[in-house]
Amino acid sequence: MSNTIQEQQKLAAELIDRFVIDLWRSQVIYAAAKLDIADYLAIRPMTIDELAKHAGADATSIYRLL
C-alpha cells in the first residue's frame, strides 16, 4: 500500500509535532527538577507565590511552568 505525497507530508508533520512536544516536556521536567519544585511540594501544598519564593524564581514563570 503506497501513501500519497499528502499522506506522507501529514505523517512527517505529525512526527515533527511529536518531537517538539516531547522536547518541550523534557525541558519542563528539567526546569522543575532544577528548581526543586517536587521537593517543596513534598513538604506541603504551596501557592505559586510560595513556590517561587522557595525556588528563587519569578511567580509568573513558575505558574507557566506548572
DSSP file (Angstrom, degrees, kcal/mol; ACC not computed):
  #  RESIDUE AA STRUCTURE BP1 BP2  ACC     N-H-->O    O-->H-N    N-H-->O    O-->H-N    TCO  KAPPA ALPHA  PHI   PSI    X-CA   Y-CA   Z-CA
    1    1 A M              0   0    0      0, 0.0     2,-0.4     0, 0.0     0, 0.0   0.000 360.0 360.0 360.0 123.0    0.0    0.0    0.0
    2    2 A S        -     0   0    0      1,-0.0     2,-0.3     0, 0.0     0, 0.0  -0.766 360.0-133.8-102.0 143.5    1.6    3.3   -1.1
    3    3 A N        -     0   0    0     -2,-0.4     2,-0.1     1,-0.1    -1,-0.0  -0.667  20.6-120.5 -90.3 146.0    1.0    6.6    0.6
    4    4 A T     >  -     0   0    0     -2,-0.3     4,-2.4     1,-0.1     5,-0.2  -0.376  30.4-106.6 -75.2 165.5    0.3    9.7   -1.4
    5    5 A I  H  > S+     0   0    0      1,-0.2     4,-2.6     2,-0.2     5,-0.2   0.892 122.3  53.6 -60.2 -39.6    2.6   12.6   -1.0
    6    6 A Q  H  > S+     0   0    0      2,-0.2     4,-2.3     1,-0.2    -1,-0.2   0.898 108.6  48.5 -64.0 -39.9    0.0   14.4    1.0
    7    7 A E  H  > S+     0   0    0      2,-0.2     4,-2.5     1,-0.2    -1,-0.2   0.906 112.1  49.3 -65.2 -40.6   -0.3   11.5    3.4
    8    8 A Q  H  X S+     0   0    0     -4,-2.4     4,-2.5     2,-0.2    -2,-0.2   0.901 111.2  49.4 -64.8 -40.9    3.5   11.3    3.7
    9    9 A Q  H  X S+     0   0    0     -4,-2.6     4,-2.5     2,-0.2    -2,-0.2   0.896 110.9  50.3 -65.2 -39.5    3.6   15.1    4.4
   10   10 A K  H  X S+     0   0    0     -4,-2.3     4,-2.4     2,-0.2    -2,-0.2   0.928 111.7  47.6 -64.1 -44.5    0.9   14.8    7.0
   11   11 A L  H  X S+     0   0    0     -4,-2.5     4,-2.2     2,-0.2    -2,-0.2   0.900 112.1  50.0 -62.9 -40.7    2.7   11.9    8.7
   12   12 A A  H  X S+     0   0    0     -4,-2.5     4,-2.4     2,-0.2    -2,-0.2   0.912 110.8  49.2 -64.4 -42.2    6.0   13.9    8.7
   13   13 A A  H  X S+     0   0    0     -4,-2.5     4,-2.5     1,-0.2    -2,-0.2   0.898 110.9  50.1 -64.5 -40.3    4.3   16.9   10.2
   14   14 A E  H  X S+     0   0    0     -4,-2.4     4,-2.2     2,-0.2    -1,-0.2   0.887 110.4  50.4 -64.7 -38.5    2.8   14.8   12.9
   15   15 A L  H  X S+     0   0    0     -4,-2.2     4,-2.3     2,-0.2    -2,-0.2   0.913 110.7  48.3 -65.8 -43.0    6.2   13.3   13.7
   16   16 A I  H  X S+     0   0    0     -4,-2.4     4,-2.5     2,-0.2    -2,-0.2   0.918 110.4  52.3 -63.5 -43.0    7.8   16.7   13.9
   17   17 A D  H  X S+     0   0    0     -4,-2.5     4,-2.6     1,-0.2    -2,-0.2   0.920 109.3  50.0 -57.1 -44.2    5.0   17.9   16.2
   18   18 A R  H  X S+     0   0    0     -4,-2.2     4,-2.7     1,-0.2    -2,-0.2   0.912 110.3  49.7 -62.2 -43.5    5.6   14.8   18.4
   19   19 A F  H  X S+     0   0    0     -4,-2.3     4,-2.3     2,-0.2    -1,-0.2   0.917 112.2  47.7 -61.4 -43.6    9.3   15.6   18.6
   20   20 A V  H  X S+     0   0    0     -4,-2.5     4,-2.5     2,-0.2    -2,-0.2   0.923 113.3  47.2 -64.7 -44.7    8.7   19.2   19.5
   21   21 A I  H  X S+     0   0    0     -4,-2.6     4,-2.6     1,-0.2    -2,-0.2   0.910 112.2  50.0 -64.4 -42.0    6.2   18.3   22.2
   22   22 A D  H  X S+     0   0    0     -4,-2.7     4,-2.2     2,-0.2    -1,-0.2   0.890 111.1  49.2 -64.3 -38.6    8.4   15.7   23.7
   23   23 A L  H  X S+     0   0    0     -4,-2.3     4,-2.1     2,-0.2    -2,-0.2   0.925 111.0  50.3 -64.1 -44.3   11.3   18.1   23.8
   24   24 A W  H  X S+     0   0    0     -4,-2.5     4,-2.1     1,-0.2    -2,-0.2   0.922 110.0  50.5 -59.0 -45.5    9.1   20.7   25.5
   25   25 A R  H  X S+     0   0    0     -4,-2.6     4,-2.4     1,-0.2    -1,-0.2   0.919 109.5  49.9 -60.2 -44.0    8.0   18.1   28.1
   26   26 A S  H  X S+     0   0    0     -4,-2.2     4,-2.3     1,-0.2    -1,-0.2   0.871 110.0  51.1 -65.4 -34.9   11.6   17.2   28.9
   27   27 A Q  H  X S+     0   0    0     -4,-2.1     4,-2.5     2,-0.2    -1,-0.2   0.873 109.1  50.9 -69.2 -36.5   12.5   20.8   29.3
   28   28 A V  H  X S+     0   0    0     -4,-2.1     4,-2.5     2,-0.2    -2,-0.2   0.931 112.0  46.8 -64.4 -45.6    9.6   21.4   31.7
   29   29 A I  H  X S+     0   0    0     -4,-2.4     4,-2.3     2,-0.2    -2,-0.2   0.912 112.7  50.3 -62.7 -42.7   10.6   18.4   33.8
   30   30 A Y  H  X S+     0   0    0     -4,-2.3     4,-2.7     2,-0.2    -2,-0.2   0.935 111.6  47.2 -61.1 -47.1   14.3   19.5   33.8
   31   31 A A  H  X S+     0   0    0     -4,-2.5     4,-1.8     1,-0.2    -2,-0.2   0.914 112.1  49.7 -63.3 -43.0   13.3   23.1   34.9
   32   32 A A  H  <>S+     0   0    0     -4,-2.5     5,-2.2     1,-0.2     6,-0.3   0.891 112.5  48.5 -63.2 -38.4   11.0   21.8   37.6
   33   33 A A  H ><5S+     0   0    0     -4,-2.3     3,-1.2     1,-0.2    -2,-0.2   0.914 109.5  51.4 -67.7 -42.8   13.8   19.5   38.8
   34   34 A K  H 3<5S+     0   0    0     -4,-2.7    -1,-0.2     1,-0.3    -2,-0.2   0.838 112.2  47.2 -62.8 -32.4   16.4   22.3   38.8
   35   35 A L  T 3<5S-     0   0    0     -4,-1.8    -1,-0.3    -5,-0.2    -2,-0.2   0.432 108.2-127.1 -88.8   0.1   14.1   24.4   40.9
   36   36 A D  T <>5 +     0   0    0     -3,-1.2     4,-2.0    -4,-0.3     5,-0.2   0.813  53.4 154.9  58.9  33.6   13.4   21.6   43.3
   37   37 A I  H  >< +     0   0    0     -5,-2.2     4,-2.4     1,-0.2     5,-0.2   0.911  69.1  50.5 -58.5 -45.5    9.6   22.0   42.8
   38   38 A A  H  > S+     0   0    0     -6,-0.3     4,-1.6     1,-0.2    -1,-0.2   0.885 108.4  53.0 -62.9 -38.5    8.8   18.4   43.8
   39   39 A D  H  > S+     0   0    0      2,-0.2     4,-0.9     1,-0.2    -1,-0.2   0.914 110.6  46.4 -63.2 -42.6   10.8   18.7   47.0
   40   40 A Y  H >X S+     0   0    0     -4,-2.0     4,-1.2     1,-0.2     3,-0.6   0.904 113.2  48.6 -66.9 -40.3    9.0   21.8   48.1
   41   41 A L  H 3< S+     0   0    0     -4,-2.4    -1,-0.2     1,-0.2    -2,-0.2   0.734 102.5  63.3 -73.4 -20.6    5.6   20.3   47.3
   42   42 A A  H 3< S+     0   0    0     -4,-1.6    -1,-0.2    -5,-0.2    -2,-0.2   0.792  99.9  54.7 -70.6 -27.1    6.5   17.2   49.2
   43   43 A I  H << S-     0   0    0     -4,-0.9    -2,-0.2    -3,-0.6    -1,-0.2   0.948 131.4 -45.9 -68.7 -49.6    6.8   19.2   52.4
   44   44 A R  S  < S-     0   0    0     -4,-1.2    -1,-0.3     0, 0.0     2,-0.1  -0.951  71.1 -70.4-172.9 161.6    3.2   20.6   52.0
   45   45 A P        -     0   0    0      0, 0.0     2,-0.3     0, 0.0    -4,-0.0  -0.409  56.0-170.4 -61.7 141.2    0.9   22.1   49.3
   46   46 A M        -     0   0    0     -2,-0.1     2,-0.1     4,-0.0    -5,-0.0  -0.948  21.7-116.6-134.9 154.5    2.1   25.6   48.4
   47   47 A T     >  -     0   0    0     -2,-0.3     4,-2.6     1,-0.1     5,-0.2  -0.361  38.7-104.0 -77.5 167.9    0.8   28.5   46.4
   48   48 A I  H  > S+     0   0    0      1,-0.2     4,-2.7     2,-0.2     5,-0.2   0.912 123.4  52.5 -58.7 -43.2    2.6   29.7   43.3
   49   49 A D  H  > S+     0   0    0      2,-0.2     4,-2.2     1,-0.2    -1,-0.2   0.897 109.5  48.3 -62.7 -40.5    4.0   32.6   45.2
   50   50 A E  H  > S+     0   0    0      2,-0.2     4,-2.5     1,-0.2     5,-0.2   0.927 112.1  48.9 -65.4 -44.2    5.3   30.4   47.9
   51   51 A L  H  X S+     0   0    0     -4,-2.6     4,-2.8     1,-0.2     5,-0.2   0.924 110.8  50.9 -59.8 -44.0    6.9   28.0   45.4
   52   52 A A  H  X>S+     0   0    0     -4,-2.7     5,-2.5     1,-0.2     4,-1.2   0.910 110.0  49.6 -61.1 -42.8    8.5   31.0   43.6
   53   53 A K  H  <5S+     0   0    0     -4,-2.2     3,-0.4     2,-0.2    -1,-0.2   0.941 114.3  44.2 -62.2 -48.0    9.9   32.3   46.9
   54   54 A H  H  <5S+     0   0    0     -4,-2.5    -2,-0.2     1,-0.2    -1,-0.2   0.886 118.1  44.4 -64.3 -38.7   11.4   29.0   47.9
   55   55 A A  H  <5S-     0   0    0     -4,-2.8    -1,-0.2    -5,-0.2    -2,-0.2   0.606 107.1-124.5 -82.4 -11.8   12.8   28.3   44.4
   56   56 A G  T  <5 +     0   0    0     -4,-1.2     2,-0.3    -3,-0.4    -3,-0.2   0.887  70.0 123.0  68.7  38.4   14.1   31.9   44.0
   57   57 A A  S   <S-     0   0    0     -5,-2.5     2,-0.3    -6,-0.2    -1,-0.3  -0.803  71.2 -85.9-128.8 167.9   12.1   32.3   40.8
   58   58 A D     >  -     0   0    0     -2,-0.3     4,-2.2     1,-0.1     5,-0.2  -0.564  32.0-135.6 -74.1 134.0    9.5   34.6   39.3
   59   59 A A  H  > S+     0   0    0     -2,-0.3     4,-2.6     1,-0.2     5,-0.2   0.875 104.7  53.3 -60.9 -39.8    5.9   33.6   40.3
   60   60 A T  H  > S+     0   0    0      1,-0.2     4,-2.2     2,-0.2    -1,-0.2   0.896 109.5  49.0 -63.1 -39.3    4.7   34.2   36.8
   61   61 A S  H  > S+     0   0    0      2,-0.2     4,-2.3     1,-0.2    -2,-0.2   0.898 110.8  49.5 -67.2 -40.4    7.4   31.9   35.4
   62   62 A I  H  X S+     0   0    0     -4,-2.2     4,-2.4     2,-0.2    -2,-0.2   0.912 109.4  53.0 -63.7 -41.7    6.5   29.2   38.0
   63   63 A Y  H  < S+     0   0    0     -4,-2.6    -2,-0.2     1,-0.2    -1,-0.2   0.934 111.3  45.5 -57.9 -47.4    2.9   29.5   37.1
   64   64 A R  H  < S+     0   0    0     -4,-2.2    -1,-0.2     1,-0.2    -2,-0.2   0.879 110.8  54.2 -64.4 -38.2    3.7   28.9   33.4
   65   65 A L  H  <        0   0    0     -4,-2.3    -1,-0.2     1,-0.3    -2,-0.2   0.911 360.0 360.0 -62.4 -42.9    6.0   26.0   34.2
   66   66 A L     <        0   0    0     -4,-2.4    -1,-0.3    -5,-0.1    -2,-0.2   0.479 360.0 360.0 -81.7 360.0    3.3   24.2   36.1
